Amino acid sequence: DFRVAQLLLFWRRYLPEGWDAAAAGGQPTPDDGAPEPCDIEAFVHSRLVAKQEAASDSAVRANVGLANAALVGFLLRQREALLAQERLPAGERPKGLPAPGLLLPAVDTVALKLLLETDEDDL
């Protein structure tokens, strides 16, 4: 059971102010095996340290850049899926998923901010 809202919590500083992750399905479930959400830089650093016992700033930045790029691609595809779900009549939407309207503002905001940040880094 993949939870987009829980994934977005790794990019918390990019989320819209006041966005309710719990309402959008971002609450972790016991024993789901997912890591506890934290800032993406801290997560990447901890994973690199666990693998290599050390993590240089450049390695963290490079891996965060890769994670950001992967997330943007994922969010753009996710956005299309959410829009398709939103167009369905309420009775035909998949059961147990948060309403697409709860996730769309966060998906759009995070994707846009990451795209702008990436573009600025390339200048």
TORTIPA-345628 format. One record per atom (N, C-alpha, C): x, y, z; atom name; residue number from 1; residue in three letters. Coordinates in nm, 2 decimals, decimal comma. Layout:
N
+--------+--------+--------+-------+-----+--------+
|   east |  north |     up | atome | num | residu |
+--------+--------+--------+-------+-----+--------+
|      X |      Y |      Z |    CA | NUM |    ALA |
...
+--------+--------+--------+-------+-----+--------+
//
This chain:
123
+--------+--------+--------+-------+-----+--------+
|   east |  north |     up | atome | num | residu |
+--------+--------+--------+-------+-----+--------+
|   0,08 |  -0,12 |   0,00 |     N |   1 |    ASP |
|   0,00 |   0,00 |   0,00 |    CA |   1 |    ASP |
|   0,09 |   0,12 |   0,00 |     C |   1 |    ASP |
|   0,11 |   0,18 |  -0,12 |     N |   2 |    PHE |
|   0,20 |   0,30 |  -0,13 |    CA |   2 |    PHE |
|   0,12 |   0,42 |  -0,10 |     C |   2 |    PHE |
|   0,18 |   0,51 |  -0,01 |     N |   3 |    ARG |
|   0,12 |   0,63 |   0,03 |    CA |   3 |    ARG |
|   0,20 |   0,75 |  -0,02 |     C |   3 |    ARG |
|   0,14 |   0,82 |  -0,12 |     N |   4 |    VAL |
|   0,20 |   0,93 |  -0,18 |    CA |   4 |    VAL |
|   0,22 |   1,04 |  -0,07 |     C |   4 |    VAL |
|   0,12 |   1,06 |   0,01 |     N |   5 |    ALA |
|   0,13 |   1,17 |   0,11 |    CA |   5 |    ALA |
|   0,25 |   1,14 |   0,21 |     C |   5 |    ALA |
|   0,27 |   1,01 |   0,24 |     N |   6 |    GLN |
|   0,38 |   0,98 |   0,33 |    CA |   6 |    GLN |
|   0,51 |   1,01 |   0,26 |     C |   6 |    GLN |
|   0,52 |   0,98 |   0,13 |     N |   7 |    LEU |
|   0,65 |   1,01 |   0,06 |    CA |   7 |    LEU |
|   0,67 |   1,16 |   0,06 |     C |   7 |    LEU |
|   0,57 |   1,24 |   0,04 |     N |   8 |    LEU |
|   0,58 |   1,38 |   0,03 |    CA |   8 |    LEU |
|   0,64 |   1,44 |   0,16 |     C |   8 |    LEU |
|   0,62 |   1,38 |   0,27 |     N |   9 |    LEU |
|   0,67 |   1,43 |   0,40 |    CA |   9 |    LEU |
|   0,82 |   1,44 |   0,40 |     C |   9 |    LEU |
|   0,89 |   1,36 |   0,31 |     N |  10 |    PHE |
|   1,03 |   1,38 |   0,31 |    CA |  10 |    PHE |
|   1,07 |   1,51 |   0,25 |     C |  10 |    PHE |
|   0,98 |   1,57 |   0,18 |     N |  11 |    TRP |
|   1,01 |   1,71 |   0,12 |    CA |  11 |    TRP |
|   0,91 |   1,81 |   0,19 |     C |  11 |    TRP |
|   0,90 |   1,80 |   0,32 |     N |  12 |    ARG |
|   0,81 |   1,88 |   0,40 |    CA |  12 |    ARG |
|   0,82 |   2,03 |   0,37 |     C |  12 |    ARG |
|   0,95 |   2,08 |   0,35 |     N |  13 |    ARG |
|   0,96 |   2,22 |   0,34 |    CA |  13 |    ARG |
|   0,91 |   2,27 |   0,21 |     C |  13 |    ARG |
|   0,88 |   2,18 |   0,11 |     N |  14 |    TYR |
|   0,82 |   2,22 |  -0,01 |    CA |  14 |    TYR |
|   0,67 |   2,22 |  -0,02 |     C |  14 |    TYR |
|   0,61 |   2,16 |   0,09 |     N |  15 |    LEU |
|   0,46 |   2,14 |   0,09 |    CA |  15 |    LEU |
|   0,39 |   2,27 |   0,11 |     C |  15 |    LEU |
|   0,27 |   2,28 |   0,07 |     N |  16 |    PRO |
|   0,19 |   2,41 |   0,09 |    CA |  16 |    PRO |
|   0,17 |   2,42 |   0,24 |     C |  16 |    PRO |
|   0,17 |   2,55 |   0,29 |     N |  17 |    GLU |
|   0,14 |   2,58 |   0,43 |    CA |  17 |    GLU |
|   0,00 |   2,53 |   0,46 |     C |  17 |    GLU |
|   0,00 |   2,46 |   0,58 |     N |  18 |    GLY |
|  -0,13 |   2,42 |   0,62 |    CA |  18 |    GLY |
|  -0,18 |   2,29 |   0,56 |     C |  18 |    GLY |
|  -0,11 |   2,23 |   0,47 |     N |  19 |    TRP |
|  -0,15 |   2,10 |   0,41 |    CA |  19 |    TRP |
|  -0,16 |   1,99 |   0,51 |     C |  19 |    TRP |
|  -0,27 |   1,92 |   0,51 |     N |  20 |    ASP |
|  -0,29 |   1,81 |   0,61 |    CA |  20 |    ASP |
|  -0,25 |   1,68 |   0,56 |     C |  20 |    ASP |
|  -0,13 |   1,63 |   0,59 |     N |  21 |    ALA |
|  -0,08 |   1,50 |   0,54 |    CA |  21 |    ALA |
|  -0,17 |   1,39 |   0,59 |     C |  21 |    ALA |
|  -0,22 |   1,40 |   0,72 |     N |  22 |    ALA |
|  -0,30 |   1,29 |   0,77 |    CA |  22 |    ALA |
|  -0,43 |   1,27 |   0,69 |     C |  22 |    ALA |
|  -0,49 |   1,38 |   0,66 |     N |  23 |    ALA |
|  -0,62 |   1,37 |   0,58 |    CA |  23 |    ALA |
|  -0,59 |   1,31 |   0,44 |     C |  23 |    ALA |
|  -0,47 |   1,33 |   0,39 |     N |  24 |    ALA |
|  -0,44 |   1,28 |   0,26 |    CA |  24 |    ALA |
|  -0,38 |   1,14 |   0,26 |     C |  24 |    ALA |
|  -0,38 |   1,08 |   0,37 |     N |  25 |    GLY |
|  -0,33 |   0,94 |   0,38 |    CA |  25 |    GLY |
|  -0,18 |   0,93 |   0,42 |     C |  25 |    GLY |
|  -0,13 |   1,03 |   0,48 |     N |  26 |    GLY |
|   0,01 |   1,04 |   0,52 |    CA |  26 |    GLY |
|   0,05 |   0,98 |   0,65 |     C |  26 |    GLY |
|  -0,05 |   0,92 |   0,72 |     N |  27 |    GLN |
|  -0,02 |   0,86 |   0,85 |    CA |  27 |    GLN |
|   0,05 |   0,73 |   0,83 |     C |  27 |    GLN |
|   0,16 |   0,70 |   0,89 |     N |  28 |    PRO |
|   0,22 |   0,57 |   0,88 |    CA |  28 |    PRO |
|   0,14 |   0,46 |   0,95 |     C |  28 |    PRO |
|   0,14 |   0,34 |   0,90 |     N |  29 |    THR |
|   0,07 |   0,23 |   0,96 |    CA |  29 |    THR |
|   0,17 |   0,15 |   1,03 |     C |  29 |    THR |
|   0,13 |   0,09 |   1,14 |     N |  30 |    PRO |
|   0,23 |   0,01 |   1,22 |    CA |  30 |    PRO |
|   0,29 |  -0,10 |   1,13 |     C |  30 |    PRO |
|   0,42 |  -0,12 |   1,14 |     N |  31 |    ASP |
|   0,48 |  -0,23 |   1,07 |    CA |  31 |    ASP |
|   0,46 |  -0,23 |   0,92 |     C |  31 |    ASP |
|   0,45 |  -0,11 |   0,86 |     N |  32 |    ASP |
|   0,44 |  -0,11 |   0,71 |    CA |  32 |    ASP |
|   0,58 |  -0,11 |   0,65 |     C |  32 |    ASP |
|   0,68 |  -0,11 |   0,72 |     N |  33 |    GLY |
|   0,82 |  -0,12 |   0,67 |    CA |  33 |    GLY |
|   0,88 |   0,01 |   0,61 |     C |  33 |    GLY |
|   0,80 |   0,11 |   0,61 |     N |  34 |    ALA |
|   0,84 |   0,24 |   0,55 |    CA |  34 |    ALA |
|   0,92 |   0,32 |   0,66 |     C |  34 |    ALA |
|   1,03 |   0,39 |   0,61 |     N |  35 |    PRO |
|   1,11 |   0,47 |   0,71 |    CA |  35 |    PRO |
|   1,02 |   0,58 |   0,76 |     C |  35 |    PRO |
|   1,06 |   0,63 |   0,87 |     N |  36 |    GLU |
|   0,99 |   0,75 |   0,93 |    CA |  36 |    GLU |
|   1,03 |   0,87 |   0,85 |     C |  36 |    GLU |
|   0,93 |   0,95 |   0,80 |     N |  37 |    PRO |
|   0,96 |   1,06 |   0,72 |    CA |  37 |    PRO |
|   1,05 |   1,17 |   0,80 |     C |  37 |    PRO |
|   1,15 |   1,22 |   0,73 |     N |  38 |    CYS |
|   1,23 |   1,32 |   0,78 |    CA |  38 |    CYS |
|   1,28 |   1,41 |   0,66 |     C |  38 |    CYS |
|   1,35 |   1,51 |   0,68 |     N |  39 |    ASP |
|   1,40 |   1,59 |   0,57 |    CA |  39 |    ASP |
|   1,48 |   1,50 |   0,48 |     C |  39 |    ASP |
|   1,46 |   1,52 |   0,35 |     N |  40 |    ILE |
|   1,53 |   1,43 |   0,25 |    CA |  40 |    ILE |
|   1,68 |   1,44 |   0,26 |     C |  40 |    ILE |
|   1,74 |   1,55 |   0,29 |     N |  41 |    GLU |
|   1,88 |   1,56 |   0,31 |    CA |  41 |    GLU |
|   1,93 |   1,47 |   0,43 |     C |  41 |    GLU |
|   1,86 |   1,48 |   0,54 |     N |  42 |    ALA |
|   1,89 |   1,40 |   0,65 |    CA |  42 |    ALA |
|   1,87 |   1,25 |   0,62 |     C |  42 |    ALA |
|   1,77 |   1,21 |   0,55 |     N |  43 |    PHE |
|   1,74 |   1,07 |   0,51 |    CA |  43 |    PHE |
|   1,86 |   1,02 |   0,43 |     C |  43 |    PHE |
|   1,89 |   1,10 |   0,32 |     N |  44 |    VAL |
|   2,00 |   1,05 |   0,23 |    CA |  44 |    VAL |
|   2,13 |   1,04 |   0,31 |     C |  44 |    VAL |
|   2,16 |   1,14 |   0,39 |     N |  45 |    HIS |
|   2,28 |   1,13 |   0,47 |    CA |  45 |    HIS |
|   2,29 |   1,01 |   0,56 |     C |  45 |    HIS |
|   2,18 |   0,98 |   0,63 |     N |  46 |    SER |
|   2,17 |   0,86 |   0,72 |    CA |  46 |    SER |
|   2,19 |   0,73 |   0,64 |     C |  46 |    SER |
|   2,13 |   0,72 |   0,52 |     N |  47 |    ARG |
|   2,14 |   0,60 |   0,43 |    CA |  47 |    ARG |
|   2,28 |   0,59 |   0,38 |     C |  47 |    ARG |
|   2,35 |   0,70 |   0,34 |     N |  48 |    LEU |
|   2,49 |   0,69 |   0,30 |    CA |  48 |    LEU |
|   2,58 |   0,65 |   0,41 |     C |  48 |    LEU |
|   2,56 |   0,70 |   0,53 |     N |  49 |    VAL |
|   2,64 |   0,67 |   0,65 |    CA |  49 |    VAL |
|   2,62 |   0,52 |   0,68 |     C |  49 |    VAL |
|   2,50 |   0,47 |   0,67 |     N |  50 |    ALA |
|   2,47 |   0,33 |   0,70 |    CA |  50 |    ALA |
|   2,54 |   0,24 |   0,60 |     C |  50 |    ALA |
|   2,56 |   0,28 |   0,47 |     N |  51 |    LYS |
|   2,62 |   0,20 |   0,37 |    CA |  51 |    LYS |
|   2,78 |   0,22 |   0,37 |     C |  51 |    LYS |
|   2,82 |   0,34 |   0,40 |     N |  52 |    GLN |
|   2,97 |   0,37 |   0,38 |    CA |  52 |    GLN |
|   3,04 |   0,41 |   0,51 |     C |  52 |    GLN |
|   2,97 |   0,43 |   0,61 |     N |  53 |    GLU |
|   3,02 |   0,48 |   0,74 |    CA |  53 |    GLU |
|   3,07 |   0,62 |   0,73 |     C |  53 |    GLU |
|   3,05 |   0,69 |   0,62 |     N |  54 |    ALA |
|   3,08 |   0,83 |   0,61 |    CA |  54 |    ALA |
|   3,00 |   0,88 |   0,48 |     C |  54 |    ALA |
|   2,97 |   1,01 |   0,49 |     N |  55 |    ALA |
|   2,90 |   1,07 |   0,38 |    CA |  55 |    ALA |
|   2,95 |   1,21 |   0,35 |     C |  55 |    ALA |
|   3,01 |   1,24 |   0,24 |     N |  56 |    SER |
|   3,06 |   1,37 |   0,21 |    CA |  56 |    SER |
|   2,94 |   1,46 |   0,17 |     C |  56 |    SER |
|   2,96 |   1,59 |   0,19 |     N |  57 |    ASP |
|   2,86 |   1,68 |   0,15 |    CA |  57 |    ASP |
|   2,82 |   1,67 |   0,00 |     C |  57 |    ASP |
|   2,93 |   1,65 |  -0,08 |     N |  58 |    SER |
|   2,90 |   1,64 |  -0,23 |    CA |  58 |    SER |
|   2,82 |   1,51 |  -0,26 |     C |  58 |    SER |
|   2,85 |   1,40 |  -0,19 |     N |  59 |    ALA |
|   2,78 |   1,28 |  -0,21 |    CA |  59 |    ALA |
|   2,63 |   1,30 |  -0,17 |     C |  59 |    ALA |
|   2,61 |   1,36 |  -0,06 |     N |  60 |    VAL |
|   2,47 |   1,39 |  -0,02 |    CA |  60 |    VAL |
|   2,40 |   1,48 |  -0,12 |     C |  60 |    VAL |
|   2,46 |   1,59 |  -0,16 |     N |  61 |    ARG |
|   2,40 |   1,68 |  -0,26 |    CA |  61 |    ARG |
|   2,37 |   1,60 |  -0,39 |     C |  61 |    ARG |
|   2,46 |   1,52 |  -0,44 |     N |  62 |    ALA |
|   2,44 |   1,45 |  -0,56 |    CA |  62 |    ALA |
|   2,32 |   1,35 |  -0,55 |     C |  62 |    ALA |
|   2,32 |   1,28 |  -0,44 |     N |  63 |    ASN |
|   2,21 |   1,19 |  -0,42 |    CA |  63 |    ASN |
|   2,07 |   1,25 |  -0,39 |     C |  63 |    ASN |
|   2,07 |   1,37 |  -0,32 |     N |  64 |    VAL |
|   1,95 |   1,44 |  -0,31 |    CA |  64 |    VAL |
|   1,90 |   1,50 |  -0,44 |     C |  64 |    VAL |
|   2,00 |   1,54 |  -0,53 |     N |  65 |    GLY |
|   1,96 |   1,58 |  -0,66 |    CA |  65 |    GLY |
|   1,89 |   1,47 |  -0,74 |     C |  65 |    GLY |
|   1,95 |   1,35 |  -0,73 |     N |  66 |    LEU |
|   1,89 |   1,24 |  -0,80 |    CA |  66 |    LEU |
|   1,75 |   1,21 |  -0,74 |     C |  66 |    LEU |
|   1,74 |   1,21 |  -0,61 |     N |  67 |    ALA |
|   1,61 |   1,19 |  -0,55 |    CA |  67 |    ALA |
|   1,50 |   1,30 |  -0,59 |     C |  67 |    ALA |
|   1,55 |   1,42 |  -0,59 |     N |  68 |    ASN |
|   1,46 |   1,53 |  -0,64 |    CA |  68 |    ASN |
|   1,41 |   1,51 |  -0,78 |     C |  68 |    ASN |
|   1,50 |   1,47 |  -0,87 |     N |  69 |    ALA |
|   1,47 |   1,45 |  -1,01 |    CA |  69 |    ALA |
|   1,37 |   1,33 |  -1,02 |     C |  69 |    ALA |
|   1,40 |   1,23 |  -0,95 |     N |  70 |    ALA |
|   1,31 |   1,11 |  -0,95 |    CA |  70 |    ALA |
|   1,17 |   1,14 |  -0,90 |     C |  70 |    ALA |
|   1,17 |   1,22 |  -0,79 |     N |  71 |    LEU |
|   1,04 |   1,26 |  -0,74 |    CA |  71 |    LEU |
|   0,96 |   1,35 |  -0,84 |     C |  71 |    LEU |
|   1,02 |   1,44 |  -0,90 |     N |  72 |    VAL |
|   0,95 |   1,52 |  -1,00 |    CA |  72 |    VAL |
|   0,89 |   1,44 |  -1,11 |     C |  72 |    VAL |
|   0,96 |   1,34 |  -1,16 |     N |  73 |    GLY |
|   0,91 |   1,26 |  -1,26 |    CA |  73 |    GLY |
|   0,79 |   1,18 |  -1,21 |     C |  73 |    GLY |
|   0,81 |   1,12 |  -1,09 |     N |  74 |    PHE |
|   0,70 |   1,05 |  -1,03 |    CA |  74 |    PHE |
|   0,57 |   1,14 |  -1,01 |     C |  74 |    PHE |
|   0,60 |   1,26 |  -0,96 |     N |  75 |    LEU |
|   0,48 |   1,35 |  -0,93 |    CA |  75 |    LEU |
|   0,41 |   1,39 |  -1,05 |     C |  75 |    LEU |
|   0,48 |   1,41 |  -1,16 |     N |  76 |    LEU |
|   0,41 |   1,45 |  -1,29 |    CA |  76 |    LEU |
|   0,32 |   1,33 |  -1,33 |     C |  76 |    LEU |
|   0,37 |   1,21 |  -1,32 |     N |  77 |    ARG |
|   0,28 |   1,09 |  -1,36 |    CA |  77 |    ARG |
|   0,17 |   1,08 |  -1,26 |     C |  77 |    ARG |
|   0,20 |   1,10 |  -1,13 |     N |  78 |    GLN |
|   0,10 |   1,09 |  -1,02 |    CA |  78 |    GLN |
|  -0,01 |   1,19 |  -1,04 |     C |  78 |    GLN |
|   0,03 |   1,31 |  -1,09 |     N |  79 |    ARG |
|  -0,07 |   1,42 |  -1,11 |    CA |  79 |    ARG |
|  -0,17 |   1,38 |  -1,22 |     C |  79 |    ARG |
|  -0,12 |   1,32 |  -1,32 |     N |  80 |    GLU |
|  -0,21 |   1,27 |  -1,43 |    CA |  80 |    GLU |
|  -0,31 |   1,16 |  -1,38 |     C |  80 |    GLU |
|  -0,26 |   1,07 |  -1,29 |     N |  81 |    ALA |
|  -0,34 |   0,97 |  -1,24 |    CA |  81 |    ALA |
|  -0,45 |   1,03 |  -1,14 |     C |  81 |    ALA |
|  -0,41 |   1,13 |  -1,06 |     N |  82 |    LEU |
|  -0,50 |   1,19 |  -0,97 |    CA |  82 |    LEU |
|  -0,61 |   1,27 |  -1,05 |     C |  82 |    LEU |
|  -0,57 |   1,34 |  -1,15 |     N |  83 |    LEU |
|  -0,67 |   1,41 |  -1,24 |    CA |  83 |    LEU |
|  -0,77 |   1,31 |  -1,30 |     C |  83 |    LEU |
|  -0,72 |   1,20 |  -1,35 |     N |  84 |    ALA |
|  -0,81 |   1,10 |  -1,40 |    CA |  84 |    ALA |
|  -0,90 |   1,04 |  -1,30 |     C |  84 |    ALA |
|  -0,85 |   1,02 |  -1,18 |     N |  85 |    GLN |
|  -0,94 |   0,97 |  -1,07 |    CA |  85 |    GLN |
|  -1,05 |   1,08 |  -1,03 |     C |  85 |    GLN |
|  -1,00 |   1,20 |  -1,03 |     N |  86 |    GLU |
|  -1,09 |   1,31 |  -1,00 |    CA |  86 |    GLU |
|  -1,21 |   1,32 |  -1,10 |     C |  86 |    GLU |
|  -1,18 |   1,29 |  -1,22 |     N |  87 |    ARG |
|  -1,28 |   1,30 |  -1,33 |    CA |  87 |    ARG |
|  -1,39 |   1,19 |  -1,32 |     C |  87 |    ARG |
|  -1,35 |   1,08 |  -1,25 |     N |  88 |    LEU |
|  -1,45 |   0,97 |  -1,23 |    CA |  88 |    LEU |
|  -1,56 |   1,01 |  -1,14 |     C |  88 |    LEU |
|  -1,68 |   0,95 |  -1,17 |     N |  89 |    PRO |
|  -1,79 |   0,97 |  -1,07 |    CA |  89 |    PRO |
|  -1,75 |   0,91 |  -0,94 |     C |  89 |    PRO |
|  -1,79 |   0,97 |  -0,83 |     N |  90 |    ALA |
|  -1,75 |   0,93 |  -0,69 |    CA |  90 |    ALA |
|  -1,77 |   0,78 |  -0,67 |     C |  90 |    ALA |
|  -1,88 |   0,73 |  -0,72 |     N |  91 |    GLY |
|  -1,90 |   0,58 |  -0,70 |    CA |  91 |    GLY |
|  -1,81 |   0,49 |  -0,77 |     C |  91 |    GLY |
|  -1,74 |   0,54 |  -0,87 |     N |  92 |    GLU |
|  -1,64 |   0,46 |  -0,95 |    CA |  92 |    GLU |
|  -1,50 |   0,47 |  -0,91 |     C |  92 |    GLU |
|  -1,47 |   0,56 |  -0,81 |     N |  93 |    ARG |
|  -1,34 |   0,58 |  -0,76 |    CA |  93 |    ARG |
|  -1,29 |   0,47 |  -0,68 |     C |  93 |    ARG |
|  -1,16 |   0,44 |  -0,68 |     N |  94 |    PRO |
|  -1,11 |   0,33 |  -0,60 |    CA |  94 |    PRO |
|  -1,14 |   0,35 |  -0,45 |     C |  94 |    PRO |
|  -1,18 |   0,25 |  -0,38 |     N |  95 |    LYS |
|  -1,22 |   0,26 |  -0,24 |    CA |  95 |    LYS |
|  -1,09 |   0,26 |  -0,15 |     C |  95 |    LYS |
|  -1,09 |   0,33 |  -0,04 |     N |  96 |    GLY |
|  -0,98 |   0,33 |   0,05 |    CA |  96 |    GLY |
|  -0,87 |   0,43 |   0,02 |     C |  96 |    GLY |
|  -0,89 |   0,51 |  -0,09 |     N |  97 |    LEU |
|  -0,79 |   0,61 |  -0,12 |    CA |  97 |    LEU |
|  -0,84 |   0,75 |  -0,08 |     C |  97 |    LEU |
|  -0,75 |   0,83 |  -0,04 |     N |  98 |    PRO |
|  -0,79 |   0,97 |  -0,02 |    CA |  98 |    PRO |
|  -0,84 |   1,04 |  -0,14 |     C |  98 |    PRO |
|  -0,93 |   1,13 |  -0,13 |     N |  99 |    ALA |
|  -0,98 |   1,21 |  -0,24 |    CA |  99 |    ALA |
|  -0,87 |   1,27 |  -0,32 |     C |  99 |    ALA |
|  -0,87 |   1,27 |  -0,45 |     N | 100 |    PRO |
|  -0,76 |   1,33 |  -0,53 |    CA | 100 |    PRO |
|  -0,74 |   1,47 |  -0,50 |     C | 100 |    PRO |
|  -0,84 |   1,54 |  -0,46 |     N | 101 |    GLY |
|  -0,83 |   1,69 |  -0,43 |    CA | 101 |    GLY |
|  -0,75 |   1,72 |  -0,31 |     C | 101 |    GLY |
|  -0,73 |   1,62 |  -0,22 |     N | 102 |    LEU |
|  -0,65 |   1,63 |  -0,10 |    CA | 102 |    LEU |
|  -0,50 |   1,62 |  -0,14 |     C | 102 |    LEU |
|  -0,47 |   1,55 |  -0,24 |     N | 103 |    LEU |
|  -0,33 |   1,53 |  -0,28 |    CA | 103 |    LEU |
|  -0,28 |   1,63 |  -0,38 |     C | 103 |    LEU |
|  -0,37 |   1,67 |  -0,47 |     N | 104 |    LEU |
|  -0,33 |   1,75 |  -0,59 |    CA | 104 |    LEU |
|  -0,25 |   1,88 |  -0,55 |     C | 104 |    LEU |
|  -0,30 |   1,95 |  -0,45 |     N | 105 |    PRO |
|  -0,23 |   2,08 |  -0,41 |    CA | 105 |    PRO |
|  -0,08 |   2,05 |  -0,37 |     C | 105 |    PRO |
|  -0,06 |   1,94 |  -0,29 |     N | 106 |    ALA |
|   0,07 |   1,91 |  -0,25 |    CA | 106 |    ALA |
|   0,16 |   1,86 |  -0,36 |     C | 106 |    ALA |
|   0,10 |   1,77 |  -0,45 |     N | 107 |    VAL |
|   0,17 |   1,72 |  -0,56 |    CA | 107 |    VAL |
|   0,22 |   1,83 |  -0,65 |     C | 107 |    VAL |
|   0,12 |   1,92 |  -0,68 |     N | 108 |    ASP |
|   0,16 |   2,04 |  -0,77 |    CA | 108 |    ASP |
|   0,26 |   2,13 |  -0,71 |     C | 108 |    ASP |
|   0,25 |   2,16 |  -0,58 |     N | 109 |    THR |
|   0,34 |   2,25 |  -0,52 |    CA | 109 |    THR |
|   0,48 |   2,20 |  -0,51 |     C | 109 |    THR |
|   0,49 |   2,07 |  -0,46 |     N | 110 |    VAL |
|   0,63 |   2,01 |  -0,45 |    CA | 110 |    VAL |
|   0,69 |   2,00 |  -0,59 |     C | 110 |    VAL |
|   0,62 |   1,95 |  -0,69 |     N | 111 |    ALA |
|   0,67 |   1,94 |  -0,82 |    CA | 111 |    ALA |
|   0,72 |   2,07 |  -0,88 |     C | 111 |    ALA |
|   0,64 |   2,17 |  -0,86 |     N | 112 |    LEU |
|   0,68 |   2,31 |  -0,91 |    CA | 112 |    LEU |
|   0,80 |   2,36 |  -0,84 |     C | 112 |    LEU |
|   0,80 |   2,35 |  -0,71 |     N | 113 |    LYS |
|   0,91 |   2,41 |  -0,64 |    CA | 113 |    LYS |
|   1,04 |   2,33 |  -0,67 |     C | 113 |    LYS |
|   1,04 |   2,20 |  -0,69 |     N | 114 |    LEU |
|   1,16 |   2,12 |  -0,72 |    CA | 114 |    LEU |
|   1,20 |   2,16 |  -0,86 |     C | 114 |    LEU |
|   1,11 |   2,17 |  -0,96 |     N | 115 |    LEU |
|   1,14 |   2,21 |  -1,09 |    CA | 115 |    LEU |
|   1,21 |   2,35 |  -1,09 |     C | 115 |    LEU |
|   1,16 |   2,44 |  -1,02 |     N | 116 |    LEU |
|   1,22 |   2,58 |  -1,01 |    CA | 116 |    LEU |
|   1,36 |   2,57 |  -0,95 |     C | 116 |    LEU |
|   1,37 |   2,49 |  -0,84 |     N | 117 |    GLU |
|   1,50 |   2,48 |  -0,77 |    CA | 117 |    GLU |
|   1,60 |   2,42 |  -0,87 |     C | 117 |    GLU |
|   1,56 |   2,32 |  -0,94 |     N | 118 |    THR |
|   1,65 |   2,25 |  -1,03 |    CA | 118 |    THR |
|   1,69 |   2,34 |  -1,14 |     C | 118 |    THR |
|   1,60 |   2,42 |  -1,19 |     N | 119 |    ASP |
|   1,63 |   2,51 |  -1,30 |    CA | 119 |    ASP |
|   1,73 |   2,62 |  -1,25 |     C | 119 |    ASP |
|   1,71 |   2,67 |  -1,13 |     N | 120 |    GLU |
|   1,80 |   2,77 |  -1,08 |    CA | 120 |    GLU |
|   1,94 |   2,71 |  -1,06 |     C | 120 |    GLU |
|   1,95 |   2,59 |  -1,02 |     N | 121 |    ASP |
|   2,08 |   2,52 |  -1,00 |    CA | 121 |    ASP |
|   2,16 |   2,51 |  -1,13 |     C | 121 |    ASP |
|   2,08 |   2,50 |  -1,24 |     N | 122 |    ASP |
|   2,15 |   2,49 |  -1,37 |    CA | 122 |    ASP |
|   2,19 |   2,62 |  -1,43 |     C | 122 |    ASP |
|   2,15 |   2,73 |  -1,37 |     N | 123 |    LEU |
|   2,19 |   2,86 |  -1,43 |    CA | 123 |    LEU |
|   2,34 |   2,89 |  -1,40 |     C | 123 |    LEU |
+--------+--------+--------+-------+-----+--------+
//
